[in-house]
């Protein structure tokens, strides 16, 4: 199923309030950028949580996203000139540049729920890498825990939006589907205005949960050789207690 742009645009309005403060992976990507050099390609740039710090550190970066809302929110931050933005689906990417480093961070690859689209996206990235270029695929640790979701609506947080001064509550419902390896997610953002009126913004989308063997096979089919597999952004080996599955590959 294609990624729903409408859902991403809805999320974009509250994305920085939700995850903009997270920097747990920033040092990892800065180090990868130092190792590989410019130019860099980020697939799923969002509102620039990683791309802006990379550009400010002196790297030339192209950020790709399917969502006009995400890109508009990023542009509103007046990002550095070395950050180029492109609106495009990953699997149909056609750029004139070739990159030393490309990465899917923060679960962005999981929005591709169709195997053909996943393979096409990886092949598209390969075409955009220079000789010796590096691809980083950053995913949650393989787990069957997502199947336990039954769609119960839970309050995740209540925060004040610094841009508007309004209180916003985020509620989440997740339902797992073992047969399709998908997690169907609903976000509700309830925004309270100055008069106490509540506006509800709804976003529904699905994430695909890849196991390690499946990801390795996808990368091989797309023409990549895996060089490293990490279990965290601290470069720990992948193990039963790992929180992430980070695969570092090069074109074969």
Secondary structure, DSSP 4 states (H G I P E B T S, - for coil): ----HHHHHHHHTTHHHHHTT--TTHHHHHHHHHHH-S-EEEES-TTSTTHHHHHHTT--EEEEES-HHHHHHHHTT---TTEEEEE--GGG---S--EEEEEE-TTGGGG--SHHHHHHHHHHHHHTEEEEEEEEEEEEPP-SGGGG-B---EEEEEEE-TTT--EEEEEEEEEEETTTTEEEEEEEEEEE-TTS-EEEEEEEEEEE---HHHHHHHHHHTTEEEEEEESSTT-PBP-TT-SEEEEEEEE-
